[in-house]
Amino acid sequence: MSVEKLKIIDIGHSNYSLEQALLLLETTVSQFIFEGRTRAIKVITGHGSGKLREVVKTWCREQEGRFQAVIPGENYSLFNKDAADMRADCELKSDIDFGRGNRAVIYIWLW
């Protein structure tokens, strides 16, 4: 069984309602966990008004214990232990958002 280290889901540029975007996120995360092949998910929330970003962050907090870590894009740098450990676990050599402080993304590191 092959492992897809990092998957990207873009719910910020889809014109979904907040409820639809959250449902897609929940479904996708549950599927990845069930399949057991994905180590981390990069969720693109977009810049916009920030409402989607806050909804995703709240949802992630409500999932306490389900994920190894949740890393907001502004904390995704070599100075964040979870970010560094996730990158090592996923064998990520490059990611355009690493160290950029990009508030339009949130990383979910799965168990």
Secondary structure, DSSP 8 states (H G I E B T S, - for coil): ---EEEEEEE-SSS---HHHHHHHHHHHHHHHHHHT-EEEEEEE--SSSSHHHHHHHHHHHHTTTSEEEEEEGGG-STT-HHHHHHHHHTT----TTTTS--TTEEEEEE-
